[in-house]
Amino acid sequence: MLEVVVVDDGSADVRAVERVVETHEGVQLVRLDGRGPAAARNAGIRTARADVVLLTDDDCVPAPGWAAALAAAVGERRVVAVGRTEFDPAQPLVAASETIVAHAERRGGFAATRNLALPRELALAVPLDERFVEAGGEDREWGRRLAREGGSLARVDAARLRHAPDLDLRGYWRQHVRYGRAARADDGLTAPGPRAALDLVTAGFSRGARVGVLVLVAQAATLLGYVSRRPL
């Protein structure tokens, strides 16, 4: 049986979240006061009781069989099972954002926490750093610590999930400013060299001119966020 824990981290419409939870039997609701995604994930992991925990976001739609495929991949091993994230390539803002995330994952050897599973024991032993209050960067830093504890990544293409963020240009800009601030807060992060930056821009333009330009815009936003924030 699938155990479901919903963490509401300071939503504007508390009752709307409650109504959704009430329509599904056995779902547990945990409330926080806007402490950020790292604290929210830690709270959900502590509340869960299963041996394997799966993480996703409120703008993600798992396909049938997603949970079973990820949980089976974790099994008894200290492995972090990573599902396949899909998106609508016809939406340039989403395509640009996904291109950037995929590039960061490849370069950093981590996985975004919207689509993965791992042993609960490992997640409790290596919690996310709650100093990362804003979204962006907490999963990258967490991934490095998990790797040091033996939590190797295992890709599970059968575990499909659709990421459908509601992005406009303003939200896209603010998202990448946050990523820049998170990068400044992460003292273990190494700056990308010219080759890595070129690879990212090339990947963006391979999806079309609009996506390529948006990748460049995101880099400007990230730089602004980086220079505007002091390290933790």
Buried (B, 14 or more C-beta within 10 A) or exposed (E): EEBBBBBBBEBEEEEEBBEBBEEEEEBBBBBBEEBBBBBBBBBBBBBBEEEBBBBBBEEBEBBEEBBEBBBBBBEEBBBBBBBBBBBEEEBBBBBBBBBBBBBBBEBBEBBBBBBBBBBBEBBEEBBBBBEBBBBBBBBBBBBBBBBEEEBEBBEBEBBBBBBBBEBEEEEBBBBBBBBBBBBBBBEEBEEBEEEBEEBBBEBBBEBBEBBBBBBBBBBEBBBBBBEEBEEE
